[in-house]
Amino acid sequence: MAGLISINSCWRSVLWVDEVINKSEPVEITDTLILHCNSIEAYSRVIPRICGAYNRLILHGHMSWDQIKQLIHSGVQQVRINAKFEIEPEEYVKFACFMRTHSRGREYK
């Protein structure tokens, strides 16, 4: 189902995690970033290599709330989290505030 608030992703390029990790330079993402890592450790190796002005973010796998926050920059307009993520109890209130602020509409990033 396509629409103003849905993200129906398609990709032009696919890289394996090992390819990203082994690159000596960052991977520039210009439109939609789709990540699927099965562990927090894999995400921690990939995230430092990601850069660019992507405006859509789709996350799968297993990660931490801190890792999600690292990937959401000011240019990201849409986020879909289909991942399990870990969050510390002391972060619950900030997480709830983040969700309230960001789920009101596209103009409320």
ABEGO torsion letter per residue (X at the ends): XBEAABBBBBBABBBBAAAAAABABBBBBABBBBBBBABAAAAAAAAAABBEABABBBBBEBBBAAAAAAABBAABABBBBABBBBBBAAAAAAAAAAAAAAAAEAABX
